Amino acid sequence: MTPTRPSSSQQVWSAADLAGDPHKAADKDQRIRRMFGAIAHRYDLNNRLHSFGRDQAWRRRAVRLCRVQPTDRVLDAACGTGDLAEAFAAAGAQEVCGVDFTAEMLEIARCKAARRWTRADQRPRYELADVLALPFEDATFDIVSIGFGLRNVTDPRQALREFRRVLRPGGRVVILEFSDPANPVLRVLNRLYCEHIMPITATLLAADRSGAYRYLPRSVSTFADRNALAAMMEEAGFRSIRRSPMTFGVCVAYLGSVPGGLSAGRVR
Ligand SMILES: C[S@@+](CC[C@H](N)C(=O)[O-])C[C@H]1O[C@@H](n2cnc3c(N)ncnc32)[C@H](O)[C@@H]1O
């Protein structure tokens, strides 16, 4: 099974769209789906190259922070091509489910899982779904994760409320997002790279016309900063919120838990 490569992509984000706040676009969800559909075939390669090989380490760190137990049921929201879901499966979670609303990203996730795990019961399962209306009962999961996805949803607060709803008491949420390094020199260098170099090289590599890699830095600079994101988690009902900056703070893992129950793992 080989994922299909889009023959061409069309512009999703114009320079005028990105001069303003892309999160305020009325049709943001449709644009996001078209954009990820256009770049799916080069998404993993661009991640590895443009994070200088760090992106998988960031995902593994997020998984370690959750202290996965062999009885844990994990939901990876906005799973894309499945790298974070795979990291949870490799850490020994009992069950991992990835959901995303872009079919092209899920197709790649399914192909990767089938190649990596011969036994179907060991690999993550993937479902086409909107994280703003998760198709799961209350208190279904022990862990909910979202890697570089919260910034892309139209209503991050609603997504967090959904995560809270599908988590059991004592369950954990982990969020990975880009951030600005605290050191001013590194902050300038990181902005130079993200805003002026990466958009050119990543666009070329993906032969992209959607504007995905110009949207990326703009969507980061116009999204909630570390304090605002932690406040959103609190507002959604998460407690014991911790932030773990990685690689000079260009990426931050946010961990929170649902009050009640046991803090890690579930005794059955
Ligand atoms: C930057 S990718 C992240 C993929 C993956 N989590 C990772 O670690 O690489 C963001 C993903 O969010 C998905 N997404 C955005 N809004 C969504 C929504 N409302 N419901 C489901 N998926 C959504 C996109 O389709 C895309 O695959």
The ligand as an SDF file (V2000), in Angstrom:
LIG
                    3D

 27 29  0  0  0  0  0  0  0  0999 V2000
    0.8000   19.8480   12.2190 C   0  0  0  0  0  0  0  0  0  0  0  0
   -0.1970   18.4350   11.9830 S   0  0  0  0  0  0  0  0  0  0  0  0
    0.2600   17.4660   13.3960 C   0  0  0  0  0  0  0  0  0  0  0  0
    0.3180   15.9900   13.1340 C   0  0  0  0  0  0  0  0  0  0  0  0
    0.9040   15.1330   14.2500 C   0  0  0  0  0  0  0  0  0  0  0  0
    0.1800   15.2870   15.4680 N   0  0  0  0  0  0  0  0  0  0  0  0
    2.3850   15.3690   14.4740 C   0  0  0  0  0  0  0  0  0  0  0  0
    2.8090   15.2760   15.6340 O   0  0  0  0  0  0  0  0  0  0  0  0
    3.1050   15.5480   13.5110 O   0  0  0  0  0  0  0  0  0  0  0  0
   -1.7900   19.0380   12.4430 C   0  0  0  0  0  0  0  0  0  0  0  0
   -2.9120   18.0870   12.1430 C   0  0  0  0  0  0  0  0  0  0  0  0
   -4.0970   18.6150   12.7540 O   0  0  0  0  0  0  0  0  0  0  0  0
   -5.1940   18.1300   11.9990 C   0  0  0  0  0  0  0  0  0  0  0  0
   -6.3840   18.8860   12.3900 N   0  0  0  0  0  0  0  0  0  0  0  0
   -6.5630   20.2220   12.4360 C   0  0  0  0  0  0  0  0  0  0  0  0
   -7.8040   20.5190   12.8830 N   0  0  0  0  0  0  0  0  0  0  0  0
   -8.4200   19.3360   13.1370 C   0  0  0  0  0  0  0  0  0  0  0  0
   -9.7090   18.9750   13.6260 C   0  0  0  0  0  0  0  0  0  0  0  0
  -10.6220   19.9080   13.9500 N   0  0  0  0  0  0  0  0  0  0  0  0
  -10.0170   17.6790   13.7770 N   0  0  0  0  0  0  0  0  0  0  0  0
   -9.0950   16.7220   13.4540 C   0  0  0  0  0  0  0  0  0  0  0  0
   -7.8690   16.9870   12.9730 N   0  0  0  0  0  0  0  0  0  0  0  0
   -7.5270   18.2890   12.8300 C   0  0  0  0  0  0  0  0  0  0  0  0
   -4.7210   18.3270   10.5740 C   0  0  0  0  0  0  0  0  0  0  0  0
   -5.4780   17.5690    9.6620 O   0  0  0  0  0  0  0  0  0  0  0  0
   -3.2550   17.8830   10.6740 C   0  0  0  0  0  0  0  0  0  0  0  0
   -3.0990   16.5370   10.3220 O   0  0  0  0  0  0  0  0  0  0  0  0
  1  2  1  0
  2  3  1  0
  2 10  1  0
  3  4  1  0
  4  5  1  0
  5  6  1  0
  5  7  1  0
  7  8  2  0
  7  9  1  0
 10 11  1  0
 11 12  1  0
 11 26  1  0
 12 13  1  0
 13 14  1  0
 13 24  1  0
 14 15  1  0
 14 23  1  0
 15 16  2  0
 16 17  1  0
 17 18  1  0
 17 23  2  0
 18 19  1  0
 18 20  2  0
 20 21  1  0
 21 22  2  0
 22 23  1  0
 24 25  1  0
 24 26  1  0
 26 27  1  0
M  CHG  2   2   1   9  -1
M  END
$$$$
